[in-house]
Amino acid sequence: MSLHKPRQVFIQGVTLEGRTFRPSDWAERLAGAMSSFRPGGAVGGPGAHIGYSPYCVPRVINGVKCVIVNEALKDIEPMAWDFVMNFARDNGLQVAEACLLEDPPPG
C-alpha cells in the first residue's frame, strides 16, 4: 500500500470567462460554511465558530482569491465535497488540482 499526501483542489476566484468573481468575500464565506468539517469532527463550546477547517481554507495566491479544498474531504464527508465542487461548477469558476508545497524550514 502506498501512502501519498492528498491533493488539493484550488477553486479560483476567476470565472471561466476571466472575470473576477463577486462578492469579494466569497472565499471566506465558502470556507466558513465548511468550517465544521475538522479532524475529529465538529467542536462545540466557546470559540468553536472561530477558524476554518484544514480541509477547506481561503487563500490569496498571486493576487487571486482561492479556496483550497483538500481531497481528503471527499472521503470524510462526500456531501461537503460535492457542495464545494458544485459551487465552483455552478458559478463557472476556474479549478486546478495540485499539491500545495510546504514552506522549506528556515536556514
GISUL-V243833 format. One record per helix or strand of 3 or more residues. SS is the DSSP state (h for helix, s for strand). FROM is the first residue (numbers start at 1). TO is the last residue. If there is no record, write none. Layout:
ss=<SS;SS>
from=<FROM;FROM>
to=<TO;TO>
//
This chain:
ss=<s;h;s;s;h;h;s>
from=<8;26;56;64;72;78;93>
to=<15;33;61;70;76;90;98>
//
